[in-house]
Amino acid sequence: MHMQITQISAPDTTPLQMDEHETALIHYLRSLSWEIVLEAGDGMLEQSRESELIAFRECKRGNTASSRGFEERAQQVRKLAELVGAANADYRANIADGNLNEVTENEKITTAVSLAGSQK
């Protein structure tokens, strides 16, 4: 199978090579409506919250390595949700209002409240 490589510049001006699958993903993300991107992001953030809850439970059990792993997973999924939204201009215009980090901060607050509630 022949893969076409597309070269673009990353923010630090380092050439970034993308194969046809990565290029197709970017084009697809750009084509989606903001509502679809919002739903996808919500699903990812829900999974992130679940990983944070597991991390918290693992920490309480003394399984610090497992806890760190789930916390890292939660952070990576949150970042993925943020980047998916950032890759779609319609989402940026309708939801993030130019500040995508605000969404992530709100999710952190929601997760903290959920964690506190699960202790009761």
C-alpha positions in Angstrom: 0.0 0.0 0.0 1.4 3.4 -1.0 0.9 6.1 1.6 1.0 9.7 0.6 2.9 12.0 3.1 1.7 15.5 3.6 4.2 17.9 5.2 3.0 20.8 7.4 4.7 23.0 10.0 3.9 22.6 13.6 3.6 25.6 15.9 7.3 25.4 16.6 8.0 25.4 12.8 9.3 21.8 13.0 8.1 20.0 9.8 5.4 17.5 10.7 4.7 14.7 8.3 1.2 13.2 8.1 0.2 10.1 6.3 -3.1 9.8 4.4 -5.0 8.6 7.5 -3.9 11.5 9.7 -4.7 13.9 6.9 -8.2 12.4 6.5 -8.8 12.7 10.2 -8.0 16.4 10.1 -10.2 17.0 7.1 -13.0 15.0 8.8 -12.7 16.9 12.1 -12.9 20.2 10.2 -16.0 19.1 8.4 -18.1 18.2 11.4 -20.8 20.5 12.9 -20.0 22.0 16.3 -22.8 19.9 17.8 -21.2 16.6 16.8 -17.8 17.8 18.1 -19.5 18.8 21.3 -21.1 15.4 21.7 -17.8 13.6 21.0 -16.0 15.9 23.5 -18.7 15.2 26.1 -18.1 11.5 25.6 -14.4 11.8 26.0 -14.8 14.0 29.1 -17.2 11.5 30.6 -14.5 8.8 30.1 -11.9 11.1 31.7 -14.1 11.6 34.7 -14.5 7.8 35.0 -10.7 7.4 34.9 -10.3 10.1 37.6 -12.8 8.2 39.8 -10.9 5.0 39.4 -7.7 6.8 40.1 -9.2 8.2 43.3 -10.4 4.7 44.4 -7.0 3.1 43.6 -5.3 5.8 45.6 -7.5 5.1 48.6 -6.6 1.4 48.3 -2.9 2.3 48.4 -2.4 1.4 44.7 -0.4 4.5 43.9 1.1 3.3 40.6 -2.4 2.3 39.3 -3.8 5.6 40.5 -1.1 7.6 38.7 -1.8 5.6 35.5 -5.6 6.3 35.6 -4.9 10.0 36.4 -2.5 10.2 33.4 -5.1 8.5 31.2 -7.8 11.0 32.4 -5.5 14.0 31.6 -4.7 12.5 28.1 -8.4 12.0 27.3 -9.2 15.6 28.5 -6.4 16.9 26.3 -7.7 14.9 23.3 -11.2 16.3 23.8 -9.7 19.8 23.9 -7.7 19.3 20.7 -10.6 17.8 18.9 -12.6 20.9 19.6 -9.8 23.1 18.7 -9.5 21.4 15.3 -13.0 22.4 14.3 -13.6 26.1 13.5 -17.4 25.8 14.0 -16.9 24.4 17.5 -14.4 27.2 18.3 -16.8 29.8 17.1 -19.9 28.4 18.9 -18.6 26.9 22.1 -15.1 27.8 23.2 -15.3 31.5 22.3 -11.6 31.5 21.7 -10.8 30.1 25.2 -10.7 26.3 25.0 -8.9 26.0 28.3 -12.1 27.3 30.0 -13.9 24.1 29.1 -11.2 22.0 30.6 -11.2 24.1 33.8 -15.0 23.7 34.1 -14.6 19.9 33.7 -12.0 19.9 36.5 -14.4 21.6 38.8 -17.3 19.2 37.9 -15.0 16.2 38.5 -13.9 17.6 41.9 -17.5 18.0 42.9 -18.3 14.4 41.7 -15.3 13.1 43.7 -16.4 14.9 46.8 -20.0 13.6 46.4 -18.8 10.0 46.0 -17.2 10.1 49.5 -20.5 10.4 51.3 
